[in-house]
Structures are given as structure tokens and as C-alpha cells.
Amino acid sequence: MTKENNSVLNQHYIEDAPTVKQVHELVGTVILEFGAPWCGHCQAAAPAVQEAMAEYSDLTHIKVYDGKGKRLGRAFKVTLWPTLIKLHNGQEVARIIRPLIASDIKKLIEQ
């Protein structure tokens, strides 16, 4: 994944998600967001996510379209949307589920 692609990934949930192996090979800090565009909770969280991520524009943010049979979400044991997972060098270090306040997302990022 290149930095050019990150701006696209920030905007929409992508169905062509990276593999588990690709995620574990990511370098640095990454926010992995699982959800679906039709999900009411995801839509409610979107303004807070956008506000928080705007302050961390250099941070890679990957939005993954999750659902039944989606391997990446199952590998991370995602059961509720949206779920934001902070990764460092491909390993989970923290997560937040159904955030509605930008400050909660900022706390996740700063952990």
C-alpha cells in the first residue's frame, strides 16, 4: 500500500481488503477500521472518525468493508461495527468499538 492509496482508503470501506499476512507486515502505526457503508452505527461514528483522523493526516487509516465470510474481520474477532483497531508494526495494540466522540478516537491513537 502506498501513501497515495491511503487518501482513497480513508474515504470508503474497501471490499478488496488486505490479507491477514499483509496487515501483519504493515510497518509503523496504522488504524484499521472495520464496518459497512450501510451500517447505522458506522454512519453515526463517521463524523467523529473524520474529525479525529484529520488531526493525524500522516497516519495510515484503512477502512475495511466487513461482513459475513470476510476473513480479515474474523481474524481480528470483530463482532460489532465500527471497530477501530490500532496496529503497530502489524500487531494490535488497542481498539475501540462504536466510538461517537472524536476525543475517544484520539485517545486510541495516542495510546
C-alpha positions in Angstrom: 0.0 0.0 0.0 1.3 3.3 -1.0 0.7 6.7 0.7 -1.2 7.7 -2.5 -3.7 4.9 -1.8 -4.3 6.0 1.8 -6.4 9.0 0.8 -8.7 6.7 -1.1 -8.8 4.2 1.7 -9.8 7.0 4.2 -12.9 7.8 2.3 -14.8 4.5 1.8 -14.9 1.0 3.2 -13.0 -1.2 0.7 -14.2 -4.7 -0.2 -10.8 -5.8 -1.5 -9.2 -5.8 2.0 -5.6 -6.6 2.6 -4.9 -10.2 3.7 -4.1 -11.1 7.3 -0.5 -11.6 6.2 -0.3 -8.1 4.6 -1.8 -6.5 7.7 0.8 -8.2 9.9 3.5 -6.9 7.6 2.5 -3.3 7.9 5.2 -1.0 9.3 4.5 1.8 11.8 1.2 2.8 13.3 -2.0 2.1 11.3 -5.7 2.5 12.2 -7.7 -0.4 10.7 -11.4 0.3 10.7 -14.0 -2.4 10.1 -17.5 -1.5 9.1 -20.0 -1.3 6.3 -21.4 1.8 4.4 -25.0 0.9 5.1 -24.4 0.4 8.9 -26.2 2.9 11.0 -23.5 2.8 13.8 -20.8 3.3 11.2 -22.7 6.3 9.8 -23.1 7.7 13.3 -19.4 7.3 14.0 -18.2 8.7 10.7 -18.1 12.4 11.7 -16.1 11.6 14.9 -13.7 9.4 12.9 -13.2 12.0 10.3 -12.6 14.7 12.9 -10.1 12.7 14.8 -8.2 11.4 11.7 -8.0 14.9 10.3 -5.6 15.8 13.1 -3.4 12.7 12.2 -3.3 13.1 8.4 0.1 11.3 8.3 -1.4 8.2 10.0 -2.5 5.4 7.7 -6.2 4.7 8.0 -7.6 1.7 6.3 -11.4 1.2 6.2 -12.3 -2.4 5.5 -15.8 -3.5 4.4 -16.6 -6.2 6.9 -19.3 -8.8 6.9 -20.2 -12.5 6.9 -17.3 -14.5 5.4 -14.8 -11.7 5.5 -11.6 -13.3 6.7 -9.8 -10.2 8.0 -12.6 -9.2 10.3 -12.8 -12.7 11.6 -9.1 -12.9 12.2 -9.4 -9.8 14.4 -12.5 -11.2 16.1 -14.6 -8.2 15.1 -18.2 -8.6 16.1 -19.6 -5.0 16.2 -19.2 -2.1 13.8 -17.5 0.1 13.5 -14.4 -1.3 15.2 -11.2 0.7 15.0 -8.0 -1.2 15.8 -4.7 0.5 16.3 -1.8 -1.6 15.0 1.9 -1.0 15.5 4.1 -3.0 13.1 1.2 -5.2 12.2 0.3 -6.1 15.8 -2.9 -4.9 17.6 -2.2 -2.6 20.5 -5.6 -1.2 21.2 -9.2 -1.0 19.8 -12.4 1.0 20.2 -15.9 -0.1 19.3 -18.6 2.2 18.1 -17.0 5.5 19.0 -19.1 8.6 18.8 -16.7 11.2 20.1 -13.6 12.3 18.3 -11.7 12.6 21.7 -12.2 8.9 22.3 -10.6 8.1 18.9 -7.8 10.5 19.6 -7.1 8.6 22.9 -6.9 5.4 20.9 -4.4 6.9 18.5 -2.3 8.3 21.3 -2.1 5.1 23.4 
